[in-house]
């Protein structure tokens, strides 16, 4: 056995592998579960006590030599691989990271919220699936109003038939006015809030319409609120959003939940009033509807209509964004085309 150990010691000391594969073969040969060292220890068990005293120390030294040789060579090869991977030119410019962007609707929504927050309005939210009372009845929609028809509303449950309770109807909300109702029912005036959110209407999808879109509605109720307060609030909003000099006009209109009611137009931001397909060559673009809250709505929500008055308004964020960024097809907002979305870089975190 002593001769074997001397022979293997010479082999180990002279071993100089050219690559990691040769080193692995060395490990298997000497240190493996069926290797030479394992075999020598098995032979050692059968030696006489006198031989064990002599060979025990020699055998342990031989094992340590093999393990040390393997570990040293292993670290050498690992270091070589690591240095090879780090062999780069550190003077070259680094590779840039792609910077994400906010969705244009989110940018405009946040800007609208910021403008009204500076005027003292808070943000209120509500469910997107609503019952008939909060979506229609409390807002002074009569039973025969066309908005209740299946052609305009996505009903979750079937519309009530003759003799059934209208309040049992459940639908995807058609406007965020339902949040106004919930606010008035659960609190006491004064109220000054805006209600941003997604709404749904059963419309054909085109460049100018979609089955879902986003709104921001507003509500202000207090004593002695007048139409003049409404006009000045919205005039300030337009100047902040589109810049000073943007012209505004109000046109009489009709909404079940406001009286008197109006639609507000601004001078077209794309053609500057000269006329284009966005403004239908009139120089004006409608951006929102508004009016004084109908006394019936106040009464339905448990508010004293003789003591309090208020105004409400509502706008589609898509329409506002179209004008702000000159986007002519609102289907782009929901197609998730990165080529479109990456145009709207922002420093907002």
Helices and strands as residue ranges (DSSP letters): H 2-14, H 20-31, H 36-44, H 49-85, H 104-117, E 122-123, E 129-131, H 132-135, G 137-139, G 146-148, G 166-168, E 170-172, H 177-186, E 191-200, E 212-222, H 227-242, E 248-255, E 258-267, E 284-293, H 295-300, E 309-316, H 317-325, G 330-334, H 338-341
